[in-house]
Amino acid sequence: ARRNFILTDAQPALIISDQPLDSEVPLCSFNTLLGDSQSNENHSAPPEPDGTMYLIYTSGSTGTPKGVSVPYRAMYNRFRWMWNS
C-alpha cells in the first residue's frame, strides 16, 4: 500500500529498479542504466541546478508518507564539499 501511495503521489516518469513492479511507469534496471552510462553519447541536456534529482519519502509525523524533493544543486554542493575535504 505504501509503495502504491508513493508511486501515485510522485508520478515518476521512470522507475529504476531490478525488482518487477505492478506499475504502468516505465522500468529501467540498474544494469541497463550502468551499461548506458559508459556510452560517450550525451542523451540529454544537463539538468537545471534547481531541478529535482530525486525524491525521498519519509513517514512523517502523521504516518502518511511525504515526498521531499532534493535538487541537483544540493547534491553538487555535497559532492564538492566531500571532494574538497
ABEGO torsion letter per residue (X at the ends): XAAAAAAAAAGBABBBBABBBBBABBBBBAAAAAAAAABABBABBBBBAABBABBBBBAEAAGBBBBBBBBAAAAAAAAAAAAAX
